[in-house]
């Protein structure tokens, strides 16, 4: 019995669909890595713990729910002495679905690492959440000097000649872009490097630009031999990735903007999955038809 030979176009379409679908899965997965946490030393008193924890639970539910339709949300739960204020923020290039998938992990992570302290902040690679018992008041967002929270530099075996100069030029463009942005977010593709910078909600203008400038200085000093790096400051974040064979399509600005504003990332993956299923169905029918033809010939 001879093996059925399938048309090369069907095989190519099937493989391409699977690869594109996996790229969406990789993007979603990379947003949920734990980065850092900051927990207050003070915990709720036994007399007030129950009311505070109930307010905190409602706060987490509200923030998680809002993350399905917004990349930033701030609210207060409870009233009087037991009220708790909190917020979440997602990276701007994420779709609404990826933002929601990231934020919904934060309550459990926060409970695990901070053990119901009076204030806490937990950062995942794609989002962060913070809360504060209202009796403490709202902390001042503006600090005299931006504070470094976390640095991640990935080593690269071989970097091309002129890599340092390439990065310096790219960083200049990133700084210029964030200083002139109106929403505290900027991303750019500079030759073979994808870069992005983002500041916290309400942290705009000069404060945002200065924060990213500090982050760039740290990246230039600590990640100068790395093909990719992430710098988390107190109120801003920057990242760069060098791609020796060209920047992947999912990181191109026009694709990311379309993906963000309309939340089509998940829909595109579903559609591509449908294409793959259709291809498999057609292949299956061809197999049946071929087998039937062989039976008739025999």
Secondary structure as UniProt FT lines:
FT   HELIX           8..30
FT   TURN            31..32
FT   STRAND          34..39
FT   HELIX           46..66
FT   TURN            67..69
FT   STRAND          72..77
FT   HELIX           80..82
FT   STRAND          84..90
FT   TURN            92..93
FT   HELIX           96..114
FT   TURN            115..116
FT   STRAND          119..124
FT   STRAND          127..133
FT   HELIX           134..136
FT   STRAND          148..155
FT   TURN            161..162
FT   HELIX           163..179
FT   STRAND          185..190
FT   TURN            191..192
FT   STRAND          193..199
FT   TURN            201..202
FT   HELIX           205..222
FT   TURN            224..225
FT   STRAND          226..233
FT   STRAND          236..242
FT   TURN            244..245
FT   HELIX           249..251
FT   HELIX           253..262
FT   HELIX           265..297
//
